[in-house]
Amino acid sequence: MRNALRAGTRPEPWKRGPVLTALALLLGLVLLLHATITDHAGLGSLVENVLPWLGVFIPVLLAVACLRRSLSAVTALLLPAVVWTTLFGGLLRDKSHPSGDLTVATHNVGAANPDPTATAHALAASDAGLLALEELTPRATPLYEKTLAPLYPYHVVLGTVGLWSKLPLGAAHPIDIMNYGPLAATKPAAAKLPENRALRTTVTTPDGPLAVYVAHLGSVRLLPRAGFWTASRDIGAAALTKAVTADPSPRVLLLADLNGTWDDRAFNGLRAHLDSTQRTSGTGFGFTWPAAFPLARIDQILYRGVEANRSWTLPGTGSDHLPVAATLTW
């Protein structure tokens, strides 16, 4: 202790590692002020999609700072450590509860899935009362319908998304998440994209109606000139936000592949009206993509007007996404 105190009072350890100190402070500021980072070329959105992984740099910088015996760098690392813990520390603890009235699941089954029948059997084994599927194809949809029919007497498919239910379903209608915004009205009919990636229906439960949305937002791309291209995804997020905000139902459920993490600024509007089951009742980050080595949770179960008891990921199927499930209660 005496040696440590003596070392801390000498100026040399505080002068060592100025670059490390600057990097530590920069890391802390990025974590703290990520919402203010410019979204030029999608930079802000990209940072927010990898935000939890920035914490990996903290122990790396700490190890280098210790090797360099830089007290200034070690001290500076307190900033990113505290901010990261504040942002994500709560996700690491188990927030689940054993009870629940309804289990729901959602899965981007993958257009290139080599065995839709096996995927359907695996999803049916989850015993979910509601099962949402995204990225359905004309070839695979009849296989899902045939395999799931014995357990799910009610289902609706609109375009590339569908919902299978053990409870009666009301009328369904598409939500146009591809042609939205001030320029959409100026598009000629031939230029409009198909309205086949989102739907809304009503599930009749013993406790009253539940409005359910199933959606698959547009893809994002890393492009040499455009950077992190999110235009299609962001249009869909705005359209979904408008629909959810205007929905008069007191109980709303959104089962979706958002093609972005819940921290992404594109979902500021949705976060104002919906909660994430993983955030409120899960354990850990619940990463879902890519299935072989999940790095981000882009598949979400979001809700309002009910309570989430548990949220978890299901075993992998033939898709490049992992399925996710949650139990809800009234």
Sine and cosine of phi, psi and omega as CSV:
sin_phi,cos_phi,sin_psi,cos_psi,sin_omega,cos_omega
0.00,0.00,-0.66,0.75,0.00,-1.00
-0.90,0.44,-0.66,0.75,0.00,-1.00
-0.91,0.42,-0.63,0.78,-0.01,-1.00
-0.91,0.41,-0.67,0.74,0.02,-1.00
-0.91,0.42,-0.63,0.78,0.00,-1.00
-0.91,0.42,-0.64,0.76,0.01,-1.00
-0.91,0.41,-0.58,0.82,-0.04,-1.00
-0.95,0.32,-0.35,0.94,-0.01,-1.00
-1.00,-0.01,-0.18,0.98,0.03,-1.00
-0.99,0.13,0.55,-0.83,-0.04,-1.00
-0.96,0.28,-0.42,0.91,-0.12,-0.99
-0.86,0.51,-0.75,0.66,-0.01,-1.00
-0.87,0.49,-0.45,0.89,0.00,-1.00
-0.98,0.18,-0.37,0.93,0.00,-1.00
-1.00,0.02,-0.29,0.96,-0.04,-1.00
-0.96,0.26,0.51,-0.86,0.14,-0.99
0.92,0.40,0.74,0.67,0.02,-1.00
-0.89,0.45,-0.56,0.83,0.02,-1.00
-0.92,0.39,-0.67,0.74,0.04,-1.00
-0.88,0.47,-0.66,0.76,0.01,-1.00
-0.89,0.45,-0.68,0.73,0.01,-1.00
-0.90,0.43,-0.66,0.75,0.02,-1.00
-0.90,0.43,-0.64,0.77,0.01,-1.00
-0.90,0.44,-0.70,0.72,0.02,-1.00
-0.91,0.41,-0.64,0.77,0.02,-1.00
-0.89,0.46,-0.69,0.73,0.03,-1.00
-0.87,0.50,-0.70,0.72,0.02,-1.00
-0.89,0.45,-0.64,0.77,-0.01,-1.00
-0.94,0.35,-0.61,0.80,0.05,-1.00
-0.89,0.46,-0.69,0.73,0.04,-1.00
-0.91,0.42,-0.66,0.75,-0.07,-1.00
-0.96,0.28,-0.63,0.78,-0.15,-0.99
-0.91,-0.41,0.44,0.90,-0.08,-1.00
-0.84,0.54,-0.54,0.84,-0.04,-1.00
-0.93,0.37,-0.30,0.95,-0.03,-1.00
-0.99,-0.14,-0.05,1.00,0.01,-1.00
-0.93,0.37,0.69,-0.73,-0.01,-1.00
-0.85,0.53,0.56,-0.83,0.05,-1.00
-0.98,-0.17,0.33,0.94,0.08,-1.00
-0.87,0.49,0.78,-0.62,-0.07,-1.00
0.85,0.53,0.41,0.91,0.06,-1.00
0.96,0.27,0.28,0.96,-0.09,-1.00
-0.87,0.49,-0.76,0.66,-0.04,-1.00
-0.87,0.49,-0.69,0.73,0.02,-1.00
-0.90,0.45,-0.66,0.76,0.01,-1.00
-0.89,0.46,-0.71,0.70,0.01,-1.00
-0.87,0.50,-0.67,0.74,-0.05,-1.00
-0.94,0.35,-0.44,0.90,0.04,-1.00
-0.97,0.24,-0.36,0.93,0.04,-1.00
-0.94,-0.35,0.20,0.98,-0.14,-0.99
-0.80,0.60,-0.73,0.69,-0.01,-1.00
-0.87,0.49,-0.54,0.84,-0.05,-1.00
-0.96,0.29,-0.26,0.97,0.07,-1.00
-0.90,0.44,-0.38,0.92,0.04,-1.00
-0.90,0.44,-0.35,0.94,0.02,-1.00
-0.88,0.47,-0.50,0.87,-0.05,-1.00
-0.96,0.29,-0.30,0.95,-0.05,-1.00
-0.91,0.41,-0.81,0.59,0.03,-1.00
-0.91,0.40,-0.49,0.87,0.04,-1.00
-0.91,0.42,-0.76,0.65,0.01,-1.00
-0.91,0.41,-0.56,0.83,0.03,-1.00
-0.90,0.43,-0.67,0.74,0.01,-1.00
-0.89,0.46,-0.68,0.73,0.01,-1.00
-0.92,0.39,-0.63,0.78,0.01,-1.00
-0.90,0.44,-0.62,0.78,0.03,-1.00
-0.92,0.39,-0.64,0.77,0.04,-1.00
-0.90,0.44,-0.60,0.80,0.01,-1.00
-0.99,0.13,-0.14,0.99,-0.06,-1.00
0.82,0.58,0.73,0.68,-0.03,-1.00
-0.98,-0.21,0.97,-0.25,0.03,-1.00
-0.93,0.36,-0.52,0.86,0.00,-1.00
-0.92,0.40,-0.65,0.76,0.01,-1.00
-0.93,0.36,-0.67,0.74,0.03,-1.00
-0.87,0.49,-0.69,0.73,0.02,-1.00
-0.91,0.42,-0.67,0.74,-0.01,-1.00
-0.89,0.45,-0.49,0.87,-0.01,-1.00
-0.94,0.35,-0.20,0.98,0.08,-1.00
-0.89,0.46,-0.54,0.84,-0.02,-1.00
-0.89,0.46,-0.84,0.54,0.01,-1.00
-0.90,0.43,-0.53,0.85,0.00,-1.00
-0.90,0.44,-0.70,0.71,0.00,-1.00
-0.93,0.37,-0.69,0.73,-0.03,-1.00
-0.91,0.42,-0.72,0.69,-0.01,-1.00
-0.87,0.49,-0.69,0.73,0.01,-1.00
-0.89,0.45,-0.63,0.78,0.04,-1.00
-0.90,0.43,-0.65,0.76,-0.04,-1.00
-0.96,0.28,-0.67,0.74,-0.22,-0.98
-0.82,-0.57,-0.14,0.99,-0.04,-1.00
-0.86,0.52,-0.59,0.80,-0.02,-1.00
-0.91,0.41,-0.38,0.93,0.00,-1.00
-0.95,0.31,-0.38,0.92,-0.14,-0.99
-0.98,0.21,-0.39,0.92,-0.03,-1.00
-1.00,0.08,0.39,-0.92,0.00,-1.00
-0.98,0.21,0.89,-0.46,-0.03,-1.00
-0.93,-0.37,0.21,0.98,-0.10,-1.00
-0.98,0.18,0.39,-0.92,0.08,-1.00
-0.79,-0.61,0.53,-0.85,-0.13,-0.99
-0.96,0.29,-0.39,0.92,-0.10,-0.99
-0.99,0.13,0.07,-1.00,0.04,-1.00
0.29,-0.96,0.63,-0.78,-0.01,-1.00
-1.00,-0.06,-0.51,0.86,-0.12,-0.99
-0.55,-0.83,0.77,-0.64,0.10,-0.99
-0.99,-0.16,0.74,-0.67,0.01,-1.00
-0.81,-0.59,0.45,-0.89,0.01,-1.00
-0.58,-0.82,0.44,-0.90,0.07,-1.00
-0.61,-0.79,0.55,-0.84,-0.08,-1.00
-0.43,-0.90,0.81,-0.59,0.25,-0.97
-0.98,0.19,0.97,-0.25,-0.16,-0.99
-0.97,0.23,-0.22,0.98,0.06,-1.00
0.99,0.12,0.84,-0.54,0.01,-1.00
-0.90,0.43,-0.46,0.89,-0.02,-1.00
-0.99,-0.11,0.23,0.97,-0.02,-1.00
-0.84,0.55,0.86,-0.52,-0.07,-1.00
-0.97,0.25,-0.29,0.96,-0.08,-1.00
-0.60,-0.80,0.97,0.23,0.00,-1.00
-0.86,0.52,-0.56,0.83,-0.01,-1.00
-0.90,0.44,-0.70,0.71,0.03,-1.00
-0.91,0.42,-0.63,0.78,0.05,-1.00
-0.88,0.47,-0.68,0.73,0.02,-1.00
-0.88,0.47,-0.68,0.73,0.03,-1.00
-0.88,0.47,-0.67,0.75,0.00,-1.00
-0.90,0.44,-0.65,0.76,0.00,-1.00
-0.94,0.34,-0.62,0.79,0.03,-1.00
-0.89,0.45,-0.50,0.86,0.00,-1.00
-0.93,0.38,-0.25,0.97,0.03,-1.00
-0.95,0.31,-0.25,0.97,-0.01,-1.00
0.89,0.46,0.47,0.88,0.03,-1.00
-0.94,0.34,0.66,-0.75,0.09,-1.00
-0.97,0.23,-0.49,0.87,0.09,-1.00
-0.82,-0.57,0.72,-0.69,-0.03,-1.00
-0.72,-0.70,0.92,-0.40,0.01,-1.00
-0.98,-0.19,0.70,-0.72,0.03,-1.00
-0.84,-0.55,0.68,-0.73,0.06,-1.00
-0.86,-0.51,0.36,-0.93,-0.01,-1.00
0.91,0.42,0.67,0.74,0.11,-0.99
-0.96,0.29,0.51,-0.86,0.04,-1.00
-0.84,-0.55,0.38,-0.92,0.03,-1.00
-0.84,0.54,-0.53,0.85,0.02,-1.00
-0.96,0.29,-0.65,0.76,-0.13,-0.99
-1.00,0.07,-0.48,0.88,-0.10,-1.00
-0.82,0.57,-0.73,0.69,0.03,-1.00
-0.87,0.50,-0.51,0.86,0.02,-1.00
-0.94,0.34,-0.66,0.75,0.06,-1.00
-0.91,0.42,-0.66,0.75,-0.01,-1.00
-0.89,0.46,-0.70,0.71,-0.02,-1.00
-0.91,0.41,-0.69,0.73,-0.08,-1.00
-0.95,0.30,-0.60,0.80,-0.08,-1.00
-1.00,0.05,-0.25,0.97,-0.08,-1.00
-0.82,0.58,-0.67,0.74,-0.04,-1.00
-0.88,0.48,-0.50,0.87,-0.04,-1.00
-0.98,-0.18,-0.37,0.93,-0.08,-1.00
-0.83,-0.56,1.00,-0.07,-0.05,-1.00
-0.95,0.32,-0.24,0.97,-0.03,-1.00
-0.84,-0.54,0.71,-0.70,0.10,-1.00
-0.35,-0.94,0.37,-0.93,0.06,-1.00
-0.62,-0.79,0.67,-0.74,0.07,-1.00
-0.78,-0.62,0.82,-0.58,0.10,-0.99
-0.80,-0.60,0.95,-0.32,-0.02,-1.00
0.92,0.40,-0.86,-0.51,-0.10,-1.00
-0.98,-0.19,0.14,0.99,0.02,-1.00
-0.80,-0.60,0.49,-0.87,0.00,-1.00
-0.46,-0.89,0.31,-0.95,0.02,-1.00
-0.72,-0.70,0.80,-0.60,0.07,-1.00
-0.94,-0.33,0.68,-0.74,-0.15,-0.99
-0.61,-0.79,0.58,-0.82,0.16,-0.99
-1.00,0.03,-0.13,0.99,0.01,-1.00
-0.92,-0.40,0.46,-0.89,-0.03,-1.00
-0.86,0.52,0.58,-0.81,0.02,-1.00
-0.93,-0.36,0.59,-0.81,0.11,-0.99
-1.00,0.05,-0.19,-0.98,0.02,-1.00
-0.90,0.44,0.58,-0.82,0.01,-1.00
-0.90,-0.44,0.52,-0.85,0.09,-1.00
-0.60,-0.80,0.47,-0.88,-0.02,-1.00
-0.96,0.27,0.47,-0.88,0.14,-0.99
-0.93,-0.37,0.87,-0.50,-0.04,-1.00
-0.98,0.19,0.98,-0.20,0.02,-1.00
-0.97,-0.26,0.13,0.99,-0.02,-1.00
-0.96,-0.28,-0.45,0.90,-0.03,-1.00
-0.84,-0.54,0.99,0.17,-0.08,-1.00
-0.67,-0.74,0.51,-0.86,0.04,-1.00
0.91,-0.41,0.04,-1.00,-0.11,-0.99
-0.89,0.45,-0.43,0.90,-0.03,-1.00
-1.00,-0.01,-0.20,0.98,-0.08,-1.00
-0.88,0.47,-0.63,0.78,-0.05,-1.00
-0.93,0.37,-0.36,0.93,-0.03,-1.00
-1.00,0.04,-0.14,0.99,-0.02,-1.00
-0.96,0.29,0.72,-0.70,0.15,-0.99
-0.93,0.37,0.38,-0.92,-0.06,-1.00
-0.83,0.55,-0.61,0.79,-0.04,-1.00
-0.93,0.38,-0.38,0.93,-0.05,-1.00
-1.00,-0.04,-0.17,0.99,-0.04,-1.00
-0.97,0.23,0.60,-0.80,0.02,-1.00
-0.99,0.15,0.41,-0.91,-0.02,-1.00
-0.88,0.48,0.62,-0.78,0.03,-1.00
-1.00,0.00,0.90,0.43,-0.19,-0.98
-0.78,-0.63,0.37,0.93,-0.08,-1.00
-0.88,-0.47,0.12,0.99,0.03,-1.00
-0.38,-0.92,0.52,-0.85,0.04,-1.00
-0.57,-0.82,0.32,-0.95,0.13,-0.99
-0.76,-0.65,0.70,-0.72,0.08,-1.00
-0.59,-0.81,0.05,-1.00,0.02,-1.00
-0.84,-0.55,0.75,-0.67,0.05,-1.00
-0.98,-0.21,0.77,-0.64,0.03,-1.00
-1.00,0.01,0.93,-0.36,-0.01,-1.00
-0.94,-0.34,0.30,-0.95,0.06,-1.00
-0.86,0.51,-0.34,0.94,-0.03,-1.00
-0.98,-0.22,0.19,0.98,0.02,-1.00
0.89,-0.45,0.10,-1.00,-0.06,-1.00
-0.95,0.32,0.53,-0.85,0.04,-1.00
-0.78,-0.63,0.89,-0.46,0.06,-1.00
-0.98,0.22,0.80,-0.60,-0.06,-1.00
-0.83,-0.56,0.79,-0.62,0.11,-0.99
-0.94,-0.34,0.66,-0.75,0.15,-0.99
-0.84,-0.54,0.77,-0.63,-0.11,-0.99
-0.55,-0.84,0.49,-0.87,0.12,-0.99
-0.72,-0.69,0.99,-0.17,-0.06,-1.00
-0.94,0.34,0.32,-0.95,-0.02,-1.00
-0.88,0.48,0.40,-0.91,-0.04,-1.00
-0.96,0.28,0.34,-0.94,0.13,-0.99
-0.93,-0.37,0.39,-0.92,-0.06,-1.00
-0.61,-0.79,0.57,-0.82,0.20,-0.98
-0.99,-0.11,0.94,-0.34,-0.09,-1.00
-0.91,-0.42,0.59,-0.81,-0.06,-1.00
-0.83,0.56,-0.63,0.77,-0.08,-1.00
-0.99,-0.15,-0.59,0.81,-0.08,-1.00
-1.00,0.03,-0.20,0.98,-0.05,-1.00
0.97,0.23,-0.67,-0.74,0.01,-1.00
-1.00,0.08,0.99,-0.13,-0.11,-0.99
-0.99,0.11,0.88,-0.48,-0.07,-1.00
-0.78,-0.63,0.23,0.97,-0.16,-0.99
-0.84,0.55,-0.76,0.65,-0.04,-1.00
-0.90,0.43,-0.69,0.73,0.03,-1.00
-0.88,0.48,-0.68,0.73,-0.05,-1.00
-0.93,0.38,-0.59,0.81,0.08,-1.00
-0.88,0.48,-0.70,0.71,0.03,-1.00
-0.90,0.44,-0.64,0.77,0.02,-1.00
-0.89,0.45,-0.65,0.76,0.02,-1.00
-0.92,0.40,-0.65,0.76,0.01,-1.00
-0.91,0.41,-0.67,0.74,0.04,-1.00
-0.90,0.43,-0.66,0.75,0.02,-1.00
-0.86,0.51,-0.69,0.72,0.01,-1.00
-0.88,0.47,-0.69,0.73,-0.04,-1.00
-0.92,0.40,-0.71,0.70,-0.03,-1.00
-0.92,0.40,-0.66,0.76,-0.01,-1.00
-0.89,0.46,-0.63,0.78,-0.05,-1.00
-1.00,0.09,-0.15,0.99,-0.07,-1.00
-0.93,0.37,0.82,-0.57,-0.03,-1.00
-0.98,0.18,-0.17,0.99,-0.05,-1.00
-0.92,0.39,0.71,-0.71,0.04,-1.00
-0.96,0.28,-0.31,0.95,0.00,-1.00
-0.86,-0.51,0.88,-0.47,-0.07,-1.00
-0.76,-0.65,0.66,-0.75,0.03,-1.00
-0.75,-0.66,0.76,-0.65,0.06,-1.00
-0.88,-0.48,0.87,-0.50,0.02,-1.00
-0.92,-0.39,0.90,-0.43,-0.24,-0.97
-0.42,-0.91,0.47,-0.88,0.33,-0.95
-0.99,-0.14,0.96,-0.28,-0.09,-1.00
-1.00,0.07,-0.19,0.98,-0.08,-1.00
0.79,0.61,0.64,0.77,0.06,-1.00
-0.03,-1.00,0.43,-0.90,0.00,-1.00
-0.99,0.15,0.26,-0.97,-0.06,-1.00
-0.92,0.39,-0.29,0.96,0.03,-1.00
-0.99,0.14,-0.23,0.97,-0.07,-1.00
-0.89,0.45,0.70,-0.71,-0.03,-1.00
-0.88,0.48,-0.34,0.94,0.03,-1.00
-0.89,0.46,-0.34,0.94,-0.07,-1.00
-0.96,-0.29,0.34,0.94,0.06,-1.00
-0.83,0.56,-0.68,0.73,-0.01,-1.00
-0.91,0.41,-0.69,0.73,0.02,-1.00
-0.91,0.42,-0.62,0.79,0.00,-1.00
-0.90,0.44,-0.43,0.90,0.01,-1.00
-0.96,0.27,-0.30,0.95,-0.09,-1.00
-0.85,-0.53,-0.27,0.96,-0.06,-1.00
-0.73,-0.68,0.44,-0.90,0.12,-0.99
-0.95,-0.32,0.40,-0.91,0.05,-1.00
-0.99,-0.12,0.78,-0.63,0.02,-1.00
-0.88,0.47,-0.56,0.83,0.00,-1.00
-0.92,0.39,-0.61,0.79,0.00,-1.00
-0.93,0.36,-0.61,0.79,-0.13,-0.99
-0.99,-0.10,-0.38,0.92,-0.09,-1.00
-0.61,-0.79,0.24,0.97,-0.01,-1.00
-0.98,-0.20,-0.05,-1.00,0.08,-1.00
-0.77,-0.64,0.85,-0.52,-0.03,-1.00
0.99,0.14,-0.24,-0.97,-0.09,-1.00
-1.00,0.09,-0.40,0.92,0.01,-1.00
0.89,0.45,0.65,0.76,-0.02,-1.00
-0.86,0.51,0.59,-0.81,-0.09,-1.00
-0.82,-0.57,-0.23,0.97,-0.09,-1.00
-0.59,-0.80,0.61,-0.79,-0.19,0.98
-0.96,0.28,0.47,-0.88,-0.14,-0.99
-0.86,0.51,-0.58,0.82,-0.05,-1.00
-0.92,0.40,-0.56,0.83,0.03,-1.00
-0.46,-0.89,0.99,0.12,-0.14,-0.99
-0.88,0.48,0.76,-0.65,-0.02,-1.00
-0.87,-0.50,-0.27,0.96,-0.06,-1.00
-0.47,-0.88,0.50,-0.86,0.11,-0.99
-0.99,-0.16,0.98,-0.18,0.02,-1.00
-0.95,-0.32,-0.08,1.00,0.05,-1.00
-0.97,-0.25,0.82,-0.58,-0.22,-0.98
-0.75,-0.66,0.50,-0.86,0.22,-0.97
-0.87,-0.49,0.92,-0.40,-0.10,-1.00
-0.87,-0.50,0.48,-0.88,-0.15,-0.99
-0.43,-0.90,0.28,-0.96,0.24,-0.97
-0.45,-0.90,0.47,-0.88,0.04,-1.00
0.99,0.15,-0.03,1.00,0.10,-1.00
-0.74,-0.67,0.00,-1.00,0.06,-1.00
-0.88,-0.47,0.61,-0.79,0.06,-1.00
-0.99,-0.12,0.78,-0.62,-0.01,-1.00
-0.99,-0.17,-0.53,0.85,-0.05,-1.00
-0.36,-0.93,0.55,-0.83,0.04,-1.00
-0.62,-0.79,0.70,-0.72,-0.06,-1.00
-0.37,-0.93,0.25,-0.97,0.10,-0.99
-0.99,-0.13,0.55,-0.84,0.04,-1.00
-0.99,-0.11,0.29,-0.96,0.02,-1.00
-0.87,0.50,0.42,-0.91,-0.04,-1.00
-0.92,0.40,0.43,-0.90,0.07,-1.00
-0.87,-0.50,-0.47,-0.88,0.06,-1.00
-0.99,0.11,0.10,0.99,-0.02,-1.00
-1.00,-0.01,0.25,-0.97,0.10,-1.00
-1.00,0.03,0.10,1.00,0.11,-0.99
-0.90,-0.44,0.47,-0.88,0.19,-0.98
-1.00,0.00,0.60,-0.80,0.11,-0.99
-0.96,0.29,0.41,-0.91,0.09,-1.00
-0.79,-0.62,0.49,-0.87,-0.03,-1.00
-0.67,-0.74,0.32,-0.95,0.04,-1.00
-0.40,-0.92,0.47,-0.88,0.15,-0.99
-0.94,-0.33,0.66,-0.75,-0.05,-1.00
-0.85,-0.53,0.40,-0.91,0.05,-1.00
-0.63,-0.78,0.37,-0.93,0.01,-1.00
-0.98,-0.20,0.00,0.00,0.00,0.00
